[in-house]
């Protein structure tokens, strides 16, 4: 089918100035871009007054099960996302074994939900095959380093043996050969956090040998943030692996003035020839699971051991001290401010009254210590509780998003009663609030960050730009009307101002309405669809 966009203001994803043009799509690719195109097309779109840009690339998505279970996937399609990168934060759904699947499901239920969804696949190749049967958006997959540890070392807190590291490297090589684009890690989450720098460096050499990149959730976004960033930069230097700093935030009071030092580290590493990019979401609060805030020493051994420890009460005093006196690794080395931790979703409907309330508020209402509140909710909800963390700094968010290596990553959690609105609003918020309203970036700069920069990181030479012979992943929006409408009170509201979204030449959104198209493909840096 041929489609012609007439009189569009083209922002092409390269950072170049916008220009007026007609853009023709034939099949799944852009065939012509010119000031005026003659000839008939099967479908003509009057794009006057609208920006035509490459589809947005979400470099940090938690759609691992949503893409299998939800063929509409409105949260991402309605905000212009045409490609997502999943397998984030060191824990995911491939590779797996029968033995580790229950722990994985329990540990990241607050990220992904869908406890009813069958998971018949076990390898990365099998997962990609399932995704390749049809997804709402294009999808690229990372191999989660925590899964590699679960499959070899287990849940214990100890250094991996040489043989175990060899096995991890073999599993990782298999995943990369199957079509994964890199490796993620979650270094504040068990068991991935038990890996030392040398182990991570060995794994990154495997990723580098396959042309992929390392996407770490680092060991701290609080008191130890700069040291944590320094560690992964050193890993990239020593392994020769490209580095993508996912949700590159600087949170808590200890980092209020850390952005200049962080960006200085990035500039020094780039000057040394290290290949670094980063992504952020355009909001101050973060989001995670309540169980992730626990000290690793308590969580070591897996969910069943943790459940027994919490239920026994024997560790309650030590846990309270770790939270409120010394600070613990699960809390990024910071002492807990329970007024900043808000329940965003629960698995057990009986706990629904907790949603939208802080731990401090719940504890006061129940006349109990906040630590006791945390333990009570975790046990009652079988670790399925999601939280918002109100710990960000506006000046840090703005400084990092200006950096030339910046990409957009929603870190969007799609489950829970009141999830973070970034799952529905990240990309419109960049373009509406931070470009049009605040002037932090120009329109061309921001589109480049959300498209061309991300496509380069993924090795996708024929996506992320509006040019002839590129795949037709496109978004048509009103630059004066684009706006994120999702809020913390109503997080599932679709954005305003997006007229059309095209994925591989098919309209996924037309006249602001979701179509029935399920046009996404599995992507790899080789340019081939590994599921086919």
N, C-alpha and C positions, 0 to 999 in steps of 0.2 A: 504494500500500500504506500502511496506517495502522499506526503503531507507538507504543506507550504505555510510557514509562518511569515506573514507580511508585515513590513514596517516595524520590526522589533528593534528595541534598543539592546544591542548585543553586548553583554559583558562576558568576555570569552574565557575567563578562568586563568589567563596568563598574567593578569595585572595590568595589561595595556588599557588605554582609555576606551570607554564605551563608544560604539558607533552604530549608526542606523543601517539595517540590512534586512534582506529577505533570507530566510534559511529554509532549505528544502531537505526533507528526510525521505529516503527511499529504503524500504525494508527496515533494517535495524541500524542503519548508519546515516550520518549527515552527508548528503551528496553534493550540495552547492551552498555557498555563502557568498552573496553578492549584493551590491546596493539595490538592484531591482532585478527580479527574475521573471522572465516571460514563460508562457507555457501552462498547460493544465496540470492540476494535481487532483488526486482523489478527494482531498480534504484541504480546505484553506482556512487558516486561523488568522483573524485580524488581531495582530499583536501591538497595534499602535498604543502608545502610552505605557507599555509594559516592558520590563527587562526580561530578556531571554538569556539564561545562564546555564552552565553545566549543572546537572543534578548534584545535590550536596552529598558529600561522603562523610559518614559518621564513623570516625576513627576509633570510637570506644562505645560499643553497643552491648547490651545484655539481652539480645533477642535470640539467644541460643535455642530455646524451645519455642518461643513465640513464632519464629519463622516456619517451624514445622506445624504448629497447632493452629495458627491464625493466618489464613490466606489473604485476608483483607489488610491486616497490619496497619490500621489507620494512623496510629501514633506517629509512625515515621513517614508514610507516604504523604499524608496531608501537610507535612511541613517541608516537603521537597526533597527528602532523602531518597536517593536512588541506589546507594551502596552502603553496606554496614560491615564493620569488622567485629567479629565475635570470638569467643574463646578467651575472654579477658580475665585479668587479675589472678591468673595462675590456677584457676579452677573452672572446669567445664565438663563437657559431655563426650569428649573423645581425646585420647584413648581411654577406654574403660575395661574393667573386668567384672564378672559377676560379683566378686568379693568386694570391690570398692564402690560399686554403684550405690548401695544404700547410704554410705557415708557422704558421697558426693551429693546425692539428692537432698539429704538432710542439711548439709553444711551450706548449700547455696539456694535453698528453697526461698529465702527472702529476696534473692536476685531474680529468680526465674519462675517460681511457682509451678503450675501444671503438674501436680503430683499424680494426676490420672493418666498422663501421657505415656504410652509404652515407649521404652527405649531399647529396641532390639539390636541396634548397632553396637559395636565394641571398638573398632579401629577408626582412625581418622578417615581412611578411604571409604569405609562404610557410611560414616556420618555425611561425608560430602556427597555420596550417592543419594542419600535420603534428601538432602537439601536440593540436589540437582533435579529432583522430580517436580519442582515448582515452588518458588518463594516470591513474596511480594516485592522484595528489593533484591538487587544483586548482593552477594555475600562473599566475604573473604574470611578465612578461618585461621586463628592462631592455635598452636599447641600449648596447652596450659602446663607449666612446669610443676605445679602442685600435683597434677595427675601422674606425672612421671615418677615423682617421689612416692606417691601412694602405691603405685604398681611395683615398686622395687624395695623401698625402705619401709613403707607403711607410715603410720601416724606417730612414730617415736621421734623424740628430739635427740638426734645424734648425727655425727658426720656419716655420710655415705661411704661405703668401702669402695675400693677401686673397681671391683667387679660390679657393684651396684651402679656406679657412675657409667661404666661401659654399657650396662643394660639400658640406662636412661638415654644415653646417646644413641643407641640403636633404635629405641622407640621413637625418639625425636627425629632421627633420619628417616624412618619409615613415614612419619607424618608429613615431613617436608617433601619427601618424594611423591606422596599422594596428592599434594597440592596446597598444603598449608603455606601461609606467607611469612610465618615467623613464630616466635615463642613469647608467651606472656608469663609473668610471675606475679604472685601476690605475697610480698615479703612482710606483710603484717598479718597474714592468714596462715594457719596451720594447714598442711605440713610444709608448704613451700618456704616459709620463713626459716625453717631449720637448715636450709642449704647455706653453706658458707660461700664466700666470694670465689674461691678456687673452683668449687663445684659449678657455680653459675657460669664461670668463664669457660670451662670445658664444654658445657652445653651450648654456649654462644658460638663457639668455634664450629659446631655442627650447623647452626643456623647460618653462619657466614658462608660456609662451604656450599650451601644451597641457595645463596643469594637472598636470604630473608632478613628480617630485622627483629630486634629484641624490644619488647614492650613491657617494661616492668612497672608494677605498682610497688613503689620503693618501700624501704623499711620504716620510714616516718614521714608524715606531712606536718608534724608538729615540731617539738623541741630539737629533734635530730634531723630535720629536713635537709639542710645543706650537706651534712655528712652522708645522708642517704643518696642524694643526687650525685655526690662525688664518687660513691662506690660504683654506681652503675655506669658512670662515665669512664671510670677506670676499667671496668669490665669490657666496655666497648673498645677502649684503646688496646687492651691486652689481647682481645680475641679477634679484632678486626671486624667485628659485627656492627652493622648499622644499628642505631639506637633511636627509639621513639619513646619519649617520656609521656606516658599516658596520664591524663588528668593532672597536669603539671601545676599543682596548687601549692600555696604557702599559707597554711591555716594556723589558727590559734594565736593568742596574744604574743607568743614568743617569736612569731614570724611577721609581725606587723610591718617591719621595715626591711624585710629580707629580699624583696624583688631585685634590687640592684645587684646584690651579691650573687644571686642565682643566675641572673642574665649575664653577669660577668663570667661566671663559670661556663655558660653555654658558648659565649663568644670565644673564650680561650680554647675550648675544645674544638670548635669549628676551625679556628686558626691553626690548630695542630693537625687538621685533616680528618677529624672524626666526623662521621656522617650522623648528624643529630637532627631530629624533628621533635615536635611536641604537640600535644593537644590540650584544650581546656573546654570547660562548659561556662557559659556566661551568667553565672549565678554565684551568690556568696555561700549559701548552705551546701554542704555535701550530703551524701546518703550512703548508707551501708546497712549491714544487719546488726542487731543488738549483740548477737553472740560474738561477732568479730571484735568487740571492744574488750573481751576478756583477756587476761594475761595468758601468754602462750604456754607457760608452765602448767597452768590449770587445764588448758584445752588439749594439751598433748595426749595422744592415745586415741583420739577420735570422739565422735558424738556420744557413743554408748558409755565410754569411761567418764566423759565430762558430765553426763547426766547423773551418774552415780555420785560423783564428787560433789556436785551442787546439791543434790538431794540429801546427802549425809549431813550437811551443815558444818563439817569439820574444818572447812577452809574459809568460813565466812569472815572471820576477823582478818585473816591475811588478805582476802580479796578486798575487803573494805579499805585496808591500808594501801593496797596496790592502786586502787581507784582514786582515793581521796588524799593520800599523804605523799607517796613516792612517785606516783604516775607509773603506768605499765606500757608494755610494747603494743598491746592491742589498742591502747588509747594514745598511741603515737608519742609516748613518753610524757604526756601531759596529765596533770591532775584533773579529775572529772569535774566539769561544771554541769550538773544535772539539769539546770534550767535551760541549757542549750541543746539537750538531747530530746527529740520529739518522736513519739511513735507514729510511723507513717503507714504501717500495715501489719496485719496479724493473720495467721493461718487459722486460728480457732475463732469462730464467730462469737463465742462467749466473751472474748477479749475486745470486741469491737468498741466498747466505751473508752478504751485506752487511746484509740486513734485520734491524733490531733492534739494530744496532751503531752507535756514534758514529764520526764521521770520525776523531777522535783515536785511537780504538781500532783502526780499520782501518789507519790510517797507521803506528801503532806495530807492529802485527803484520806489515805488509809492509815495514817499515824504509824508509819514504819520508816526505817532507814532506807535511803535510796538504793543501797546495795541489795537489801532484802527485796525491794521492788523489782530490781533487775532479775534476780534469781527466780523470784516467783513467776514473772512473766515468761522467762526463758523456758522454764520447766512446763508451764501450762501450755505454751505454744509450740513445744517441741522444736525450739530454735528457729521458728519460721518468722520471727518478728523483724520488720524493717524499721529503720530510724532515719531521721534527718538530723544533721549536725550543723548547728548555726554557729559556724566558727570562721567564716571567711572575711576577707578585707577587700573592699572595692578597688583601692589603688593598686593592689597586687594583681587582681583580675585584669584590670586595664593594661598594666605594664606588660604582662605576659602575652596578652592577646595581640599586642602590637608587634611582637617579635617576628622577624621575617620567616622563621621556620614553623610558625604556628599553623595548626590545623584545628578543625572543630571536632569535638567528641562529646556526645551527649551524656555518656555514662548513665543512660536512661534505664531505670528499673521500671518495668511495665506492670508489676503486680502490686497488690496491696490496696487498701481502701483510699489512701491519700498519698500516692507516691510523689516523688519529686517532680515538679512540672517540667523539668528539663527533658523528660522523655517525650513530651509533646511540643515543646516550645523552643528548644535550643537554637535552631537555625534561623527561624523568624526573629528571635530575640537579638541575635547578632545584627541582622540587617535592619530591623526596625529601631530598637533601642540604642544599640551602640554605634551604628553607622548614621542613620538618619537623625535621631534625636540628640545623640551625644557627640557625634563627630570623632569618635575615638579612632576609627579607620575610615578611609574612603570606601565607596561602594566597590570599586575595582579591586582594592587591596583585600577587602573582606571576602569577596567572591573567590579570589585567588586562594586565600587561606582555606576556604571551605571546599575547594574543588581541585584546582591544579596542584597545589602543594600536597594535598592528600594523595592524589593519583600518582604523583612522583614517588612518594614514600612507598606506595603499594606496587610500584613498577608497572603501572598501567599506562602505557604510552598512548593508547587510543581511547582513553577516557579522561574526564576532568577538564576538557576544553571544548569550545564550540569552533570546530574547524572541519573542513572537508575530510571525509573518510573516518572521522571519529564515530564511536558508537553514539547513538541518539539517546543519551541520558540527559534530559533537559528539564528545566523548571522555568515557568513563565509566571512572573509576579509583578504586582503593582508596587513600585518603590515608595510611593507615598502612603500606601495602605497596608503594607505588610506589617504584621504585629503578632507577637505571641499573646494568646489569650488564656493559656493555661496558668493557673495560679496555685498557690499552696492550698487554698481552700477548695478549688475546683481544678484539679491537675489534669483532667482528661478533656479539656476544651481544645478544639482544633484551632489552628492559626487563621488569621484573616489575611487577605490580600494575595493568596496564591491561587492563580487561575487554572494552571495546568501543570501536570507532572508527567513526563514521558520516560519510560524505561525500556531500553532496547527497541526504540521505535514504536512502542505501543503506549497509548494514553492510560496511565494508572489513575489520573485525576483529570477531569475535563469540566470546565466551567465551575470549578470549585467542588465538584462532586466525585466521589470515589467510583471508579468503574469496576467491572468484574475482572479486569486484566490481572494475571499473575505472571509477570514477564521477567522476573529476576533470574539471574544465572549465578552459578558458582564461579568465582574469579580466582586466578592465581597470577603471580608475577610473570609467568611464562606467556600469558595471554591466552592460554588454552583453558577450556572449562574442564577441570579435573574429574567432574562427575560424568563426563560423556566419553 
